[in-house]
Amino acid sequence: MESKACNQEGIANKRVALTPSTWSALSDIKKPGKTLGETVADLISEHQRATLERDLDEVDASATYVPWDDAKAELGL
């Protein structure tokens, strides 16, 4: 079994000031058995996924598409 010190090897020792309402909201989001750090990491991951989806939707809405065979021929592939 790993010691607690080994589990926290890659953890930055930083403090983040939160308002009581933000702390409460974060605590409400936290699932049992998860740390607040893991919860924040999950929220970041969700945000990145939503940003990527929004960006891809924007590209899809504004892009002009060329058939793959035409693109290959134009690029000399």
N, CA, C and O atoms as a Tripos MOL2 file, in Angstrom:
@<TRIPOS>MOLECULE
protein
  308   307    77     0     0
PROTEIN
NO_CHARGES

@<TRIPOS>ATOM
      1 N           0.8350   -1.1750    0.0000 N.3       1 MET1
      2 CA          0.0000    0.0000    0.0000 C.3       1 MET1
      3 C           0.8850    1.2450    0.0000 C.2       1 MET1
      4 O           1.8350    1.3380    0.7770 O.2       1 MET1
      5 N           0.5630    2.2180   -0.8910 N.am      2 GLU2
      6 CA          1.3600    3.4310   -0.9710 C.3       2 GLU2
      7 C           1.0740    4.3270    0.2240 C.2       2 GLU2
      8 O          -0.0420    4.3760    0.7410 O.2       2 GLU2
      9 N           2.1070    5.0250    0.6400 N.am      3 SER3
     10 CA          1.8890    5.9720    1.7320 C.3       3 SER3
     11 C           1.2280    7.2290    1.1910 C.2       3 SER3
     12 O           1.2630    7.4890   -0.0120 O.2       3 SER3
     13 N           0.6330    7.9960    2.0690 N.am      4 LYS4
     14 CA         -0.0420    9.2320    1.6700 C.3       4 LYS4
     15 C           0.9590   10.1920    1.0320 C.2       4 LYS4
     16 O           0.6060   10.9080    0.0950 O.2       4 LYS4
     17 N           2.1980   10.2200    1.5190 N.am      5 ALA5
     18 CA          3.2150   11.1040    0.9570 C.3       5 ALA5
     19 C           3.4950   10.7420   -0.5010 C.2       5 ALA5
     20 O           3.6910   11.6350   -1.3260 O.2       5 ALA5
     21 N           3.5170    9.4590   -0.8290 N.am      6 CYS6
     22 CA          3.7450    9.0280   -2.2060 C.3       6 CYS6
     23 C           2.5840    9.4330   -3.1030 C.2       6 CYS6
     24 O           2.7990    9.8280   -4.2490 O.2       6 CYS6
     25 N           1.3770    9.3420   -2.6070 N.am      7 ASN7
     26 CA          0.2000    9.6980   -3.3960 C.3       7 ASN7
     27 C           0.1580   11.1820   -3.7180 C.2       7 ASN7
     28 O          -0.4290   11.5770   -4.7250 O.2       7 ASN7
     29 N           0.7660   12.0060   -2.8860 N.am      8 GLN8
     30 CA          0.7090   13.4500   -3.0610 C.3       8 GLN8
     31 C           1.9840   14.0100   -3.6790 C.2       8 GLN8
     32 O           2.1960   15.2220   -3.6570 O.2       8 GLN8
     33 N           2.8360   13.1470   -4.2300 N.am      9 GLU9
     34 CA          4.1160   13.5670   -4.7790 C.3       9 GLU9
     35 C           3.9720   14.6360   -5.8510 C.2       9 GLU9
     36 O           4.7170   15.6160   -5.8440 O.2       9 GLU9
     37 N           3.0200   14.4670   -6.7810 N.am     10 GLY10
     38 CA          2.8730   15.3930   -7.8860 C.3      10 GLY10
     39 C           1.9000   16.5240   -7.6240 C.2      10 GLY10
     40 O           1.4950   17.2110   -8.5610 O.2      10 GLY10
     41 N           1.5190   16.7340   -6.3930 N.am     11 ILE11
     42 CA          0.5290   17.7500   -6.0590 C.3      11 ILE11
     43 C           1.2280   19.0580   -5.7030 C.2      11 ILE11
     44 O           2.1160   19.0890   -4.8510 O.2      11 ILE11
     45 N           0.8140   20.1400   -6.3660 N.am     12 ALA12
     46 CA          1.3350   21.4550   -6.0230 C.3      12 ALA12
     47 C           0.7230   21.8980   -4.7040 C.2      12 ALA12
     48 O          -0.4630   21.6820   -4.4560 O.2      12 ALA12
     49 N           1.5180   22.5010   -3.8810 N.am     13 ASN13
     50 CA          1.0240   22.9640   -2.5850 C.3      13 ASN13
     51 C           0.6320   24.4310   -2.7190 C.2      13 ASN13
     52 O           1.3800   25.3280   -2.3300 O.2      13 ASN13
     53 N          -0.5480   24.6550   -3.2730 N.am     14 LYS14
     54 CA         -1.0550   26.0100   -3.4830 C.3      14 LYS14
     55 C          -2.3860   26.1470   -2.7670 C.2      14 LYS14
     56 O          -3.1220   25.1720   -2.6110 O.2      14 LYS14
     57 N          -2.6830   27.3340   -2.3440 N.am     15 ARG15
     58 CA         -3.9700   27.6100   -1.6990 C.3      15 ARG15
     59 C          -4.7550   28.5440   -2.5970 C.2      15 ARG15
     60 O          -4.1970   29.4430   -3.2270 O.2      15 ARG15
     61 N          -6.0510   28.3190   -2.6460 N.am     16 VAL16
     62 CA         -6.9390   29.1410   -3.4440 C.3      16 VAL16
     63 C          -7.9960   29.7040   -2.5190 C.2      16 VAL16
     64 O          -8.6830   28.9610   -1.8180 O.2      16 VAL16
     65 N          -8.1240   31.0230   -2.5190 N.am     17 ALA17
     66 CA         -9.1380   31.6680   -1.6760 C.3      17 ALA17
     67 C         -10.4960   31.5630   -2.3650 C.2      17 ALA17
     68 O         -10.6410   31.9480   -3.5250 O.2      17 ALA17
     69 N         -11.4770   31.0440   -1.6540 N.am     18 LEU18
     70 CA        -12.8310   30.9100   -2.1810 C.3      18 LEU18
     71 C         -13.8020   31.6300   -1.2580 C.2      18 LEU18
     72 O         -13.6360   31.6380   -0.0380 O.2      18 LEU18
     73 N         -14.8100   32.2270   -1.8580 N.am     19 THR19
     74 CA        -15.8610   32.8200   -1.0400 C.3      19 THR19
     75 C         -16.6490   31.6710   -0.4110 C.2      19 THR19
     76 O         -16.6170   30.5500   -0.9180 O.2      19 THR19
     77 N         -17.3450   31.9380    0.6740 N.am     20 PRO20
     78 CA        -18.1490   30.8750    1.2870 C.3      20 PRO20
     79 C         -19.1650   30.2670    0.3100 C.2      20 PRO20
     80 O         -19.4070   29.0610    0.3430 O.2      20 PRO20
     81 N         -19.7510   31.0870   -0.5470 N.am     21 SER21
     82 CA        -20.7400   30.5420   -1.4870 C.3      21 SER21
     83 C         -20.0820   29.6500   -2.5350 C.2      21 SER21
     84 O         -20.6610   28.6410   -2.9400 O.2      21 SER21
     85 N         -18.8720   30.0140   -2.9800 N.am     22 THR22
     86 CA        -18.1540   29.1720   -3.9440 C.3      22 THR22
     87 C         -17.7280   27.8710   -3.2900 C.2      22 THR22
     88 O         -17.8330   26.8060   -3.8980 O.2      22 THR22
     89 N         -17.2450   27.9480   -2.0540 N.am     23 TRP23
     90 CA        -16.8470   26.7470   -1.3180 C.3      23 TRP23
     91 C         -18.0440   25.8060   -1.1690 C.2      23 TRP23
     92 O         -17.9200   24.5950   -1.3520 O.2      23 TRP23
     93 N         -19.1810   26.3670   -0.8390 N.am     24 SER24
     94 CA        -20.3950   25.5730   -0.6630 C.3      24 SER24
     95 C         -20.8140   24.9220   -1.9820 C.2      24 SER24
     96 O         -21.1670   23.7430   -2.0130 O.2      24 SER24
     97 N         -20.7720   25.6940   -3.0710 N.am     25 ALA25
     98 CA        -21.1550   25.1510   -4.3830 C.3      25 ALA25
     99 C         -20.2030   24.0340   -4.7980 C.2      25 ALA25
    100 O         -20.6420   23.0060   -5.3130 O.2      25 ALA25
    101 N         -18.9050   24.2270   -4.5780 N.am     26 LEU26
    102 CA        -17.9200   23.2020   -4.9190 C.3      26 LEU26
    103 C         -18.1330   21.9550   -4.0660 C.2      26 LEU26
    104 O         -18.0380   20.8330   -4.5640 O.2      26 LEU26
    105 N         -18.4130   22.1490   -2.8080 N.am     27 SER27
    106 CA        -18.6690   21.0140   -1.9160 C.3      27 SER27
    107 C         -19.9170   20.2440   -2.3410 C.2      27 SER27
    108 O         -19.9670   19.0200   -2.2160 O.2      27 SER27
    109 N         -20.9270   20.9640   -2.8450 N.am     28 ASP28
    110 CA        -22.1470   20.3100   -3.3280 C.3      28 ASP28
    111 C         -21.8860   19.4850   -4.5830 C.2      28 ASP28
    112 O         -22.5180   18.4510   -4.7930 O.2      28 ASP28
    113 N         -20.9550   19.9430   -5.4130 N.am     29 ILE29
    114 CA        -20.6170   19.2320   -6.6570 C.3      29 ILE29
    115 C         -19.7810   17.9880   -6.3630 C.2      29 ILE29
    116 O         -19.8930   16.9780   -7.0580 O.2      29 ILE29
    117 N         -18.9380   18.0660   -5.3230 N.am     30 LYS30
    118 CA        -18.0120   16.9750   -4.9830 C.3      30 LYS30
    119 C         -18.7840   15.6920   -4.6910 C.2      30 LYS30
    120 O         -19.7450   15.6750   -3.9220 O.2      30 LYS30
    121 N         -18.3270   14.6180   -5.3340 N.am     31 LYS31
    122 CA        -18.9390   13.3070   -5.1140 C.3      31 LYS31
    123 C         -18.2640   12.6200   -3.9280 C.2      31 LYS31
    124 O         -17.0900   12.8670   -3.6550 O.2      31 LYS31
    125 N         -18.9930   11.7660   -3.2300 N.am     32 PRO32
    126 CA        -18.3930   11.0470   -2.1010 C.3      32 PRO32
    127 C         -17.1530   10.2680   -2.5550 C.2      32 PRO32
    128 O         -17.1600    9.6140   -3.5980 O.2      32 PRO32
    129 N         -16.1020   10.3510   -1.7550 N.am     33 GLY33
    130 CA        -14.8670    9.6320   -2.0620 C.3      33 GLY33
    131 C         -13.9080   10.4220   -2.9320 C.2      33 GLY33
    132 O         -12.7610   10.0130   -3.1110 O.2      33 GLY33
    133 N         -14.3520   11.5370   -3.4720 N.am     34 LYS34
    134 CA        -13.4760   12.3740   -4.3050 C.3      34 LYS34
    135 C         -12.9560   13.5260   -3.4650 C.2      34 LYS34
    136 O         -13.6290   14.0090   -2.5530 O.2      34 LYS34
    137 N         -11.7420   13.9580   -3.7910 N.am     35 THR35
    138 CA        -11.1880   15.1260   -3.1240 C.3      35 THR35
    139 C         -11.6660   16.3830   -3.8500 C.2      35 THR35
    140 O         -12.1580   16.3120   -4.9760 O.2      35 THR35
    141 N         -11.5150   17.5210   -3.1970 N.am     36 LEU36
    142 CA        -11.8520   18.7750   -3.8710 C.3      36 LEU36
    143 C         -10.9390   18.9900   -5.0720 C.2      36 LEU36
    144 O         -11.3770   19.5280   -6.0890 O.2      36 LEU36
    145 N          -9.6770   18.5790   -4.9700 N.am     37 GLY37
    146 CA         -8.7480   18.6890   -6.0960 C.3      37 GLY37
    147 C          -9.2100   17.8660   -7.2910 C.2      37 GLY37
    148 O          -9.1470   18.3290   -8.4300 O.2      37 GLY37
    149 N          -9.6720   16.6500   -7.0330 N.am     38 GLU38
    150 CA        -10.1930   15.8060   -8.1150 C.3      38 GLU38
    151 C         -11.4520   16.4160   -8.7170 C.2      38 GLU38
    152 O         -11.6770   16.3350   -9.9240 O.2      38 GLU38
    153 N         -12.2680   17.0260   -7.8680 N.am     39 THR39
    154 CA        -13.4900   17.6700   -8.3370 C.3      39 THR39
    155 C         -13.1540   18.8480   -9.2420 C.2      39 THR39
    156 O         -13.7780   19.0240  -10.2890 O.2      39 THR39
    157 N         -12.1740   19.6530   -8.8460 N.am     40 VAL40
    158 CA        -11.7480   20.7790   -9.6820 C.3      40 VAL40
    159 C         -11.1820   20.2590  -11.0020 C.2      40 VAL40
    160 O         -11.4700   20.8270  -12.0550 O.2      40 VAL40
    161 N         -10.3840   19.1900  -10.9680 N.am     41 ALA41
    162 CA         -9.8320   18.6050  -12.1940 C.3      41 ALA41
    163 C         -10.9560   18.1250  -13.1090 C.2      41 ALA41
    164 O         -10.8820   18.3030  -14.3240 O.2      41 ALA41
    165 N         -11.9970   17.5180  -12.5360 N.am     42 ASP42
    166 CA        -13.1510   17.0770  -13.3250 C.3      42 ASP42
    167 C         -13.8580   18.2620  -13.9660 C.2      42 ASP42
    168 O         -14.2550   18.1930  -15.1290 O.2      42 ASP42
    169 N         -14.0200   19.3490  -13.2140 N.am     43 LEU43
    170 CA        -14.6750   20.5480  -13.7410 C.3      43 LEU43
    171 C         -13.8590   21.1520  -14.8830 C.2      43 LEU43
    172 O         -14.4280   21.6080  -15.8750 O.2      43 LEU43
    173 N         -12.5420   21.1590  -14.7510 N.am     44 ILE44
    174 CA        -11.6710   21.6630  -15.8170 C.3      44 ILE44
    175 C         -11.8270   20.8020  -17.0600 C.2      44 ILE44
    176 O         -11.9380   21.3200  -18.1710 O.2      44 ILE44
    177 N         -11.8350   19.4860  -16.8740 N.am     45 SER45
    178 CA        -12.0080   18.5650  -17.9970 C.3      45 SER45
    179 C         -13.3460   18.7890  -18.7050 C.2      45 SER45
    180 O         -13.4060   18.8060  -19.9340 O.2      45 SER45
    181 N         -14.4080   18.9580  -17.9330 N.am     46 GLU46
    182 CA        -15.7280   19.2290  -18.5100 C.3      46 GLU46
    183 C         -15.7250   20.5400  -19.2850 C.2      46 GLU46
    184 O         -16.3110   20.6280  -20.3640 O.2      46 GLU46
    185 N         -15.0730   21.5500  -18.7430 N.am     47 HIS47
    186 CA        -14.9890   22.8490  -19.4170 C.3      47 HIS47
    187 C         -14.2260   22.7190  -20.7420 C.2      47 HIS47
    188 O         -14.6510   23.2620  -21.7620 O.2      47 HIS47
    189 N         -13.0990   21.9970  -20.7220 N.am     48 GLN48
    190 CA        -12.3120   21.8120  -21.9410 C.3      48 GLN48
    191 C         -13.1140   21.0600  -22.9990 C.2      48 GLN48
    192 O         -13.0610   21.4010  -24.1810 O.2      48 GLN48
    193 N         -13.8480   20.0490  -22.5800 N.am     49 ARG49
    194 CA        -14.6720   19.2700  -23.5060 C.3      49 ARG49
    195 C         -15.7760   20.1500  -24.1050 C.2      49 ARG49
    196 O         -16.0390   20.0830  -25.3060 O.2      49 ARG49
    197 N         -16.4180   20.9680  -23.2750 N.am     50 ALA50
    198 CA        -17.4840   21.8560  -23.7600 C.3      50 ALA50
    199 C         -16.9200   22.9130  -24.7130 C.2      50 ALA50
    200 O         -17.5560   23.2510  -25.7110 O.2      50 ALA50
    201 N         -15.7330   23.4320  -24.4080 N.am     51 THR51
    202 CA        -15.0960   24.4140  -25.2830 C.3      51 THR51
    203 C         -14.7540   23.7950  -26.6290 C.2      51 THR51
    204 O         -14.9850   24.4100  -27.6700 O.2      51 THR51
    205 N         -14.2100   22.5870  -26.6200 N.am     52 LEU52
    206 CA        -13.8830   21.8900  -27.8630 C.3      52 LEU52
    207 C         -15.1450   21.6490  -28.6820 C.2      52 LEU52
    208 O         -15.1570   21.8770  -29.8920 O.2      52 LEU52
    209 N         -16.2080   21.1880  -28.0240 N.am     53 GLU53
    210 CA        -17.4630   20.9390  -28.7260 C.3      53 GLU53
    211 C         -18.0080   22.2260  -29.3450 C.2      53 GLU53
    212 O         -18.4590   22.2230  -30.4900 O.2      53 GLU53
    213 N         -17.9680   23.3180  -28.5920 N.am     54 ARG54
    214 CA        -18.4430   24.6090  -29.1060 C.3      54 ARG54
    215 C         -17.6020   25.0520  -30.3030 C.2      54 ARG54
    216 O         -18.1450   25.5190  -31.3050 O.2      54 ARG54
    217 N         -16.2810   24.9080  -30.2010 N.am     55 ASP55
    218 CA        -15.3880   25.2980  -31.2960 C.3      55 ASP55
    219 C         -15.6310   24.4480  -32.5400 C.2      55 ASP55
    220 O         -15.6450   24.9680  -33.6560 O.2      55 ASP55
    221 N         -15.8210   23.1420  -32.3520 N.am     56 LEU56
    222 CA        -16.0850   22.2640  -33.4920 C.3      56 LEU56
    223 C         -17.4300   22.5780  -34.1370 C.2      56 LEU56
    224 O         -17.5600   22.5240  -35.3600 O.2      56 LEU56
    225 N         -18.4320   22.9070  -33.3200 N.am     57 ASP57
    226 CA        -19.7370   23.3070  -33.8610 C.3      57 ASP57
    227 C         -19.6060   24.5850  -34.6840 C.2      57 ASP57
    228 O         -20.2450   24.7300  -35.7260 O.2      57 ASP57
    229 N         -18.7710   25.5130  -34.2060 N.am     58 GLU58
    230 CA        -18.5490   26.7700  -34.9220 C.3      58 GLU58
    231 C         -17.8570   26.5160  -36.2640 C.2      58 GLU58
    232 O         -18.2290   27.0980  -37.2830 O.2      58 GLU58
    233 N         -16.8600   25.6550  -36.2540 N.am     59 VAL59
    234 CA        -16.1680   25.3070  -37.5020 C.3      59 VAL59
    235 C         -17.1420   24.6130  -38.4530 C.2      59 VAL59
    236 O         -17.1670   24.9140  -39.6460 O.2      59 VAL59
    237 N         -17.9340   23.6970  -37.9330 N.am     60 ASP60
    238 CA        -18.8930   22.9660  -38.7510 C.3      60 ASP60
    239 C         -19.8950   23.9190  -39.4020 C.2      60 ASP60
    240 O         -20.2750   23.7300  -40.5580 O.2      60 ASP60
    241 N         -20.3170   24.9330  -38.6660 N.am     61 ALA61
    242 CA        -21.3180   25.8710  -39.1820 C.3      61 ALA61
    243 C         -20.7380   26.8190  -40.2290 C.2      61 ALA61
    244 O         -21.4750   27.3030  -41.0890 O.2      61 ALA61
    245 N         -19.4450   27.0920  -40.1760 N.am     62 SER62
    246 CA        -18.8730   28.0960  -41.0630 C.3      62 SER62
    247 C         -17.9080   27.5410  -42.1060 C.2      62 SER62
    248 O         -17.3870   28.3020  -42.9220 O.2      62 SER62
    249 N         -17.6630   26.2510  -42.0990 N.am     63 ALA63
    250 CA        -16.6440   25.6700  -42.9740 C.3      63 ALA63
    251 C         -17.2010   25.3000  -44.3510 C.2      63 ALA63
    252 O         -18.3830   25.0070  -44.5260 O.2      63 ALA63
    253 N         -16.2860   25.3310  -45.3050 N.am     64 THR64
    254 CA        -16.5770   24.8360  -46.6400 C.3      64 THR64
    255 C         -15.8320   23.5220  -46.7710 C.2      64 THR64
    256 O         -14.6310   23.4510  -46.5090 O.2      64 THR64
    257 N         -16.5360   22.4940  -47.1730 N.am     65 TYR65
    258 CA        -15.9360   21.1740  -47.2400 C.3      65 TYR65
    259 C         -15.6100   20.7880  -48.6720 C.2      65 TYR65
    260 O         -16.3140   21.1580  -49.6110 O.2      65 TYR65
    261 N         -14.5320   20.0400  -48.8170 N.am     66 VAL66
    262 CA        -14.0890   19.5280  -50.1120 C.3      66 VAL66
    263 C         -14.0450   18.0150  -49.9730 C.2      66 VAL66
    264 O         -13.5590   17.5070  -48.9630 O.2      66 VAL66
    265 N         -14.5430   17.2820  -50.9650 N.am     67 PRO67
    266 CA        -14.4480   15.8200  -50.8830 C.3      67 PRO67
    267 C         -12.9890   15.3810  -50.7120 C.2      67 PRO67
    268 O         -12.0780   15.9970  -51.2640 O.2      67 PRO67
    269 N         -12.7850   14.3210  -49.9500 N.am     68 TRP68
    270 CA        -11.4420   13.8460  -49.6160 C.3      68 TRP68
    271 C         -10.6270   13.5540  -50.8680 C.2      68 TRP68
    272 O          -9.4480   13.9050  -50.9250 O.2      68 TRP68
    273 N         -11.2180   12.9280  -51.8610 N.am     69 ASP69
    274 CA        -10.4720   12.6010  -53.1000 C.3      69 ASP69
    275 C          -9.9940   13.8810  -53.7980 C.2      69 ASP69
    276 O          -8.8830   13.9270  -54.3250 O.2      69 ASP69
    277 N         -10.8370   14.9110  -53.7960 N.am     70 ASP70
    278 CA        -10.4410   16.1910  -54.3950 C.3      70 ASP70
    279 C          -9.3090   16.8430  -53.6010 C.2      70 ASP70
    280 O          -8.3650   17.3810  -54.1800 O.2      70 ASP70
    281 N          -9.4110   16.7890  -52.2800 N.am     71 ALA71
    282 CA         -8.3590   17.3640  -51.4260 C.3      71 ALA71
    283 C          -7.0320   16.6360  -51.6360 C.2      71 ALA71
    284 O          -5.9830   17.2730  -51.7280 O.2      71 ALA71
    285 N          -7.0720   15.2910  -51.7120 N.am     72 LYS72
    286 CA         -5.8570   14.5160  -51.9440 C.3      72 LYS72
    287 C          -5.2350   14.8930  -53.2860 C.2      72 LYS72
    288 O          -4.0200   15.0690  -53.3780 O.2      72 LYS72
    289 N          -6.0560   15.0170  -54.3230 N.am     73 ALA73
    290 CA         -5.5340   15.3600  -55.6450 C.3      73 ALA73
    291 C          -4.9080   16.7640  -55.6200 C.2      73 ALA73
    292 O          -3.8280   16.9800  -56.1690 O.2      73 ALA73
    293 N          -5.5930   17.6970  -54.9850 N.am     74 GLU74
    294 CA         -5.0830   19.0760  -54.9040 C.3      74 GLU74
    295 C          -3.7600   19.1440  -54.1440 C.2      74 GLU74
    296 O          -2.8900   19.9490  -54.4740 O.2      74 GLU74
    297 N          -3.6110   18.2980  -53.1260 N.am     75 LEU75
    298 CA         -2.3900   18.2810  -52.3210 C.3      75 LEU75
    299 C          -1.3190   17.3600  -52.8900 C.2      75 LEU75
    300 O          -0.2110   17.2820  -52.3590 O.2      75 LEU75
    301 N          -1.6510   16.6690  -53.9660 N.am     76 GLY76
    302 CA         -0.7000   15.7590  -54.5850 C.3      76 GLY76
    303 C          -0.4370   14.5110  -53.7660 C.2      76 GLY76
    304 O           0.6700   13.9730  -53.7830 O.2      76 GLY76
    305 N          -1.4370   14.0560  -53.0600 N.am     77 LEU77
    306 CA         -1.2780   12.8470  -52.2340 C.3      77 LEU77
    307 C          -1.7710   11.6180  -52.9620 C.2      77 LEU77
    308 O          -1.7140   10.5150  -52.4190 O.2      77 LEU77
@<TRIPOS>BOND
     1     1     2 1
     2     2     3 1
     3     3     4 2
     4     3     5 am
     5     5     6 1
     6     6     7 1
     7     7     8 2
     8     7     9 am
     9     9    10 1
    10    10    11 1
    11    11    12 2
    12    11    13 am
    13    13    14 1
    14    14    15 1
    15    15    16 2
    16    15    17 am
    17    17    18 1
    18    18    19 1
    19    19    20 2
    20    19    21 am
    21    21    22 1
    22    22    23 1
    23    23    24 2
    24    23    25 am
    25    25    26 1
    26    26    27 1
    27    27    28 2
    28    27    29 am
    29    29    30 1
    30    30    31 1
    31    31    32 2
    32    31    33 am
    33    33    34 1
    34    34    35 1
    35    35    36 2
    36    35    37 am
    37    37    38 1
    38    38    39 1
    39    39    40 2
    40    39    41 am
    41    41    42 1
    42    42    43 1
    43    43    44 2
    44    43    45 am
    45    45    46 1
    46    46    47 1
    47    47    48 2
    48    47    49 am
    49    49    50 1
    50    50    51 1
    51    51    52 2
    52    51    53 am
    53    53    54 1
    54    54    55 1
    55    55    56 2
    56    55    57 am
    57    57    58 1
    58    58    59 1
    59    59    60 2
    60    59    61 am
    61    61    62 1
    62    62    63 1
    63    63    64 2
    64    63    65 am
    65    65    66 1
    66    66    67 1
    67    67    68 2
    68    67    69 am
    69    69    70 1
    70    70    71 1
    71    71    72 2
    72    71    73 am
    73    73    74 1
    74    74    75 1
    75    75    76 2
    76    75    77 am
    77    77    78 1
    78    78    79 1
    79    79    80 2
    80    79    81 am
    81    81    82 1
    82    82    83 1
    83    83    84 2
    84    83    85 am
    85    85    86 1
    86    86    87 1
    87    87    88 2
    88    87    89 am
    89    89    90 1
    90    90    91 1
    91    91    92 2
    92    91    93 am
    93    93    94 1
    94    94    95 1
    95    95    96 2
    96    95    97 am
    97    97    98 1
    98    98    99 1
    99    99   100 2
   100    99   101 am
   101   101   102 1
   102   102   103 1
   103   103   104 2
   104   103   105 am
   105   105   106 1
   106   106   107 1
   107   107   108 2
   108   107   109 am
   109   109   110 1
   110   110   111 1
   111   111   112 2
   112   111   113 am
   113   113   114 1
   114   114   115 1
   115   115   116 2
   116   115   117 am
   117   117   118 1
   118   118   119 1
   119   119   120 2
   120   119   121 am
   121   121   122 1
   122   122   123 1
   123   123   124 2
   124   123   125 am
   125   125   126 1
   126   126   127 1
   127   127   128 2
   128   127   129 am
   129   129   130 1
   130   130   131 1
   131   131   132 2
   132   131   133 am
   133   133   134 1
   134   134   135 1
   135   135   136 2
   136   135   137 am
   137   137   138 1
   138   138   139 1
   139   139   140 2
   140   139   141 am
   141   141   142 1
   142   142   143 1
   143   143   144 2
   144   143   145 am
   145   145   146 1
   146   146   147 1
   147   147   148 2
   148   147   149 am
   149   149   150 1
   150   150   151 1
   151   151   152 2
   152   151   153 am
   153   153   154 1
   154   154   155 1
   155   155   156 2
   156   155   157 am
   157   157   158 1
   158   158   159 1
   159   159   160 2
   160   159   161 am
   161   161   162 1
   162   162   163 1
   163   163   164 2
   164   163   165 am
   165   165   166 1
   166   166   167 1
   167   167   168 2
   168   167   169 am
   169   169   170 1
   170   170   171 1
   171   171   172 2
   172   171   173 am
   173   173   174 1
   174   174   175 1
   175   175   176 2
   176   175   177 am
   177   177   178 1
   178   178   179 1
   179   179   180 2
   180   179   181 am
   181   181   182 1
   182   182   183 1
   183   183   184 2
   184   183   185 am
   185   185   186 1
   186   186   187 1
   187   187   188 2
   188   187   189 am
   189   189   190 1
   190   190   191 1
   191   191   192 2
   192   191   193 am
   193   193   194 1
   194   194   195 1
   195   195   196 2
   196   195   197 am
   197   197   198 1
   198   198   199 1
   199   199   200 2
   200   199   201 am
   201   201   202 1
   202   202   203 1
   203   203   204 2
   204   203   205 am
   205   205   206 1
   206   206   207 1
   207   207   208 2
   208   207   209 am
   209   209   210 1
   210   210   211 1
   211   211   212 2
   212   211   213 am
   213   213   214 1
   214   214   215 1
   215   215   216 2
   216   215   217 am
   217   217   218 1
   218   218   219 1
   219   219   220 2
   220   219   221 am
   221   221   222 1
   222   222   223 1
   223   223   224 2
   224   223   225 am
   225   225   226 1
   226   226   227 1
   227   227   228 2
   228   227   229 am
   229   229   230 1
   230   230   231 1
   231   231   232 2
   232   231   233 am
   233   233   234 1
   234   234   235 1
   235   235   236 2
   236   235   237 am
   237   237   238 1
   238   238   239 1
   239   239   240 2
   240   239   241 am
   241   241   242 1
   242   242   243 1
   243   243   244 2
   244   243   245 am
   245   245   246 1
   246   246   247 1
   247   247   248 2
   248   247   249 am
   249   249   250 1
   250   250   251 1
   251   251   252 2
   252   251   253 am
   253   253   254 1
   254   254   255 1
   255   255   256 2
   256   255   257 am
   257   257   258 1
   258   258   259 1
   259   259   260 2
   260   259   261 am
   261   261   262 1
   262   262   263 1
   263   263   264 2
   264   263   265 am
   265   265   266 1
   266   266   267 1
   267   267   268 2
   268   267   269 am
   269   269   270 1
   270   270   271 1
   271   271   272 2
   272   271   273 am
   273   273   274 1
   274   274   275 1
   275   275   276 2
   276   275   277 am
   277   277   278 1
   278   278   279 1
   279   279   280 2
   280   279   281 am
   281   281   282 1
   282   282   283 1
   283   283   284 2
   284   283   285 am
   285   285   286 1
   286   286   287 1
   287   287   288 2
   288   287   289 am
   289   289   290 1
   290   290   291 1
   291   291   292 2
   292   291   293 am
   293   293   294 1
   294   294   295 1
   295   295   296 2
   296   295   297 am
   297   297   298 1
   298   298   299 1
   299   299   300 2
   300   299   301 am
   301   301   302 1
   302   302   303 1
   303   303   304 2
   304   303   305 am
   305   305   306 1
   306   306   307 1
   307   307   308 2
@<TRIPOS>SUBSTRUCTURE
     1 MET1         2 RESIDUE 1 A MET
     2 GLU2         6 RESIDUE 1 A GLU
     3 SER3        10 RESIDUE 1 A SER
     4 LYS4        14 RESIDUE 1 A LYS
     5 ALA5        18 RESIDUE 1 A ALA
     6 CYS6        22 RESIDUE 1 A CYS
     7 ASN7        26 RESIDUE 1 A ASN
     8 GLN8        30 RESIDUE 1 A GLN
     9 GLU9        34 RESIDUE 1 A GLU
    10 GLY10       38 RESIDUE 1 A GLY
    11 ILE11       42 RESIDUE 1 A ILE
    12 ALA12       46 RESIDUE 1 A ALA
    13 ASN13       50 RESIDUE 1 A ASN
    14 LYS14       54 RESIDUE 1 A LYS
    15 ARG15       58 RESIDUE 1 A ARG
    16 VAL16       62 RESIDUE 1 A VAL
    17 ALA17       66 RESIDUE 1 A ALA
    18 LEU18       70 RESIDUE 1 A LEU
    19 THR19       74 RESIDUE 1 A THR
    20 PRO20       78 RESIDUE 1 A PRO
    21 SER21       82 RESIDUE 1 A SER
    22 THR22       86 RESIDUE 1 A THR
    23 TRP23       90 RESIDUE 1 A TRP
    24 SER24       94 RESIDUE 1 A SER
    25 ALA25       98 RESIDUE 1 A ALA
    26 LEU26      102 RESIDUE 1 A LEU
    27 SER27      106 RESIDUE 1 A SER
    28 ASP28      110 RESIDUE 1 A ASP
    29 ILE29      114 RESIDUE 1 A ILE
    30 LYS30      118 RESIDUE 1 A LYS
    31 LYS31      122 RESIDUE 1 A LYS
    32 PRO32      126 RESIDUE 1 A PRO
    33 GLY33      130 RESIDUE 1 A GLY
    34 LYS34      134 RESIDUE 1 A LYS
    35 THR35      138 RESIDUE 1 A THR
    36 LEU36      142 RESIDUE 1 A LEU
    37 GLY37      146 RESIDUE 1 A GLY
    38 GLU38      150 RESIDUE 1 A GLU
    39 THR39      154 RESIDUE 1 A THR
    40 VAL40      158 RESIDUE 1 A VAL
    41 ALA41      162 RESIDUE 1 A ALA
    42 ASP42      166 RESIDUE 1 A ASP
    43 LEU43      170 RESIDUE 1 A LEU
    44 ILE44      174 RESIDUE 1 A ILE
    45 SER45      178 RESIDUE 1 A SER
    46 GLU46      182 RESIDUE 1 A GLU
    47 HIS47      186 RESIDUE 1 A HIS
    48 GLN48      190 RESIDUE 1 A GLN
    49 ARG49      194 RESIDUE 1 A ARG
    50 ALA50      198 RESIDUE 1 A ALA
    51 THR51      202 RESIDUE 1 A THR
    52 LEU52      206 RESIDUE 1 A LEU
    53 GLU53      210 RESIDUE 1 A GLU
    54 ARG54      214 RESIDUE 1 A ARG
    55 ASP55      218 RESIDUE 1 A ASP
    56 LEU56      222 RESIDUE 1 A LEU
    57 ASP57      226 RESIDUE 1 A ASP
    58 GLU58      230 RESIDUE 1 A GLU
    59 VAL59      234 RESIDUE 1 A VAL
    60 ASP60      238 RESIDUE 1 A ASP
    61 ALA61      242 RESIDUE 1 A ALA
    62 SER62      246 RESIDUE 1 A SER
    63 ALA63      250 RESIDUE 1 A ALA
    64 THR64      254 RESIDUE 1 A THR
    65 TYR65      258 RESIDUE 1 A TYR
    66 VAL66      262 RESIDUE 1 A VAL
    67 PRO67      266 RESIDUE 1 A PRO
    68 TRP68      270 RESIDUE 1 A TRP
    69 ASP69      274 RESIDUE 1 A ASP
    70 ASP70      278 RESIDUE 1 A ASP
    71 ALA71      282 RESIDUE 1 A ALA
    72 LYS72      286 RESIDUE 1 A LYS
    73 ALA73      290 RESIDUE 1 A ALA
    74 GLU74      294 RESIDUE 1 A GLU
    75 LEU75      298 RESIDUE 1 A LEU
    76 GLY76      302 RESIDUE 1 A GLY
    77 LEU77      306 RESIDUE 1 A LEU
